[in-house]
Amino acid sequence: MATSTSTSTAAPAVVEEHQFPLPPILTHPSAAPPTLITQGAEGRLYKTTFFSPDIPCALKYRPPKPYRHPVLDARLTKARLAFEAKVLERCRREGVPVPAVYAQNAAAGWIAVEWIEGAPVRVKINEWLGQRPKNEEEERPHTNKTTSSEQTNGVSKEEEKAKLLEGDVVIIDFGLANQSQSDEDRATDLYVLERAFASTHPRAENLFEHLLESYKQSFKKGASVLHKLEDVRMRGRKRSMIG
């Protein structure tokens, strides 16, 4: 008896925009359709609206962690969101450019803040680096990086910096914020930032020195923290060698 077989190509799976439950606030009939911006280890960030369709906002949601005990998970989520809102409000009082807090429900795991329009600093720095010759620093090792007015493709350094710094830099994520008066903690933060900067912008490591100089000038304990930073760097190098 002859047999026949047939094969078929399955249609590509349709990927839904949200493959997990939305927080209840985003399922309310009056809520604008949310857009998932990013998902990290601790939470998800959505773009939606607040009260009115013409008021965009960013909503950060920390979903329950099934691997944690429910009581501990709820306690940690509530504490972290409440502290994040507190830090944002304090920063605004001190004049630090951060989003305004619109609303929060720490028990439900979400916080809604002002939507900041613009590209991440990482993107802007990479765009700026893409306009510079790769061998620019090697060709001119004798120039003063802070005061030089040398020309590059007909554009002065000051004009380049103006283009790079066009607009305001706004700090938007305080999910891991912590308050400490310790020089050690502050130096560790700078070290982590330095490592991240070098990894993300290997061609712009010299810019980090300008950041440290500004830190020293604007913070009365800056010199002390930078001295401690050298100790933190040494420990980091030892760990790298040991593995």
N, C-alpha and C positions, 0 to 999 in steps of 0.2 A: 504494500500500500504506500502510495506516495504521500509524503508529508511535506508540508510547506511551512516555512517560518517567515515571520515578518518582523521587521525592526522599525522602530520609530524614534525620532529625536524629540526628547522632552523639551517642552517650551521652557525658556529661561524663567527661573523663579522671579516673581515680582517682589522686589524689596520694598517693604513698607517704610514710610518715613520714620515711624515710631514702632519699634519691635518690643516695647516694654510699656507698662502702664504709665500714663501721664499723672502728674500730681493733680489732686482734685481741683485745685484752683484753675487749671488750664482746661478742664472739661466743663466749666460753667458756660451756660448758653451765651452769656454776654462777652466771653473771652474771645479775642481774636485768634485765628488758627496759629498755633505756636510753630516756630521754626527751631529745630535743634541746631545750635551753633557748634557745640563741642561736648564731648563726654570724656570725663577723666576718671581716675580711680575713686575719687570721693563723691563726685556728683556730676550733674548735667546742667548745661547752660542753654536756656531757651531765649529767643527773642519773641516778645509778645507786646501787648499794650496794657496800659494801666488806666482804668476808669473810662478813658475816652479813646476811640480808634486812632486819634492823631497824637497820642502820647505814647511813644514806644518805650519799652522798658526791658531790662534784662532780668530774667528770673532764674536764680540758681536753686536747684533742687538736689537735696541729699537723700537718695532713696534708702530704704532699710537695707541693712547688710545681713543676709541670711546666715553668714558664718559667725556672727556675733550673737551673744545672748540678747534677747529682745530688750530687756530692761537696761542693760549696759549700752546697747546701740542707741536707744531712745535718749538716754542721758547724755551720751557723747554728742549726738547730733544736735540736741537742744543747746548744749553748752557752747559748741563751736559756732553755730549760727548766731546765737545771742551775742557772743564775743565779737564776731565779725561785724555785726551791726554797730556795736558799741565803738569799735575801732574806727569804722567809717565815719561815724558822727563826730568823734573826737578829732579826726584828721580835718574834717570840714571846718570845725571851730578854729583850728590852728592855721587855716589857710592853705592846707595841702590839697591840690586838685584831685579829688576823688568823686565818684558818683554819689548823688544824693540817695538816701534810703527812702523808698516810697512806702514799703510795708514789709512786715515779716511775720512768720508764724513758725517759731522755732520748734514747737511741738509737732507740727506737720512737716517740718523739714525744708522750708523754702524761705527765700528772701528776695524781694523785688527791689531793684535799684534803677537809677537813671540809665538810659541807653546812651552810650558814648559812641558817636559816629566817627569812624576813622580807622586807619590801618594800624596794626600792631607795630611797636617800635622796631621789632626784629625785621619786619618787612621793609620799613623805611631805611634802616641802616643797610640792609642788603641791596636795596635799590641804589643808594648812594655809593656803596662800594662798587657796584657794577659800572659806574660812570668813571671810575678812577683806573689808571694803568696799574697792573698787578705789581710792576717793579718800581712803582713810584718811590716807596720808602728806601729801597735798596740803591736807587740811582742818586738819591740826595741825602746821604746819611749825615751831612754836616749842617742841615737846616734845623732851626729851632722850631719844634712842632707847635709851640704855643704862640709864637709871635711872627712866624714867617708869613710874608705876603707873596710868596712865589706864585707863578702862574701855571695852571694845568689846563691845557686845551683852551686857553684864553679866558679861564675863569679863575678869579683869585680864591685863596683859601677862605677868606672871610665870606665870600659869596657862596662857596660850597657849603660852609657851615650854616649859613643862613637858610639855604635850601634844605639842608638836613634837618634843621631845627624848626622849620616852618610849622606853626601851630603849637598847641600845648600838649605836653606829655601828661597823661592822666593815669594814675595807678588804679587798676580796676579789680584786682583780686587780693583779698585779705583772708582767704580760706585757712591759711596756716599761720595767721598773725599771732604774735606773742609779745607780751610786754616784759621788758627786762632792762635793768640798769647796769648790767654787767658788761664790762669792756670785752670780756671773753666771748659772750654771746653775740655782741655786735660785730666783733672781728670774724667770728665764724660765719655770720650772715654775709659779710663782705667776701669772704673766701669762697663760699658757695656761689655767690653772684659772679665772682671772677672766673671760676671754673666754667660756669654756664656760658658766660660771655665769650671765653676763649673757644669753647666748643661750637657755639653758634656763629661767631664772627671771627674766625682765625686770622683774617686779613686786617682786622681792626683792633687787635689787642692793645695797641698804643692808646686807643681812645679810653681804655679803662684807667689809665694813669691820670687822665684829665678828670675822670669821675672821682678818683681818690683825692686829687688835689682840691676839687670843689668841696668834697666831704670835709676835708681838713679845715678849709676856710670858713665853712658855714656852720660847723658844729664845734662848740667850745671844748669838747673832749675829743675832738677828731684826732689830734696828734697822739693821744694816749691809745686810742683804738687802733690806729695804724701801726703803732709800735707792737701792739698785741697781735696784729695781723701777721707780722713777720714770724712770730712764734707758731701761729696756726699753720702758716705755709710750711714751716719746717716739719711739723708733725705730719702734714699731708704728704710731703715728699718722702718721708720715712715709710709711711704706710704704702705708698706707691712702689717703693723699692722692695719692701718685704712681700707685698702681694696679698 
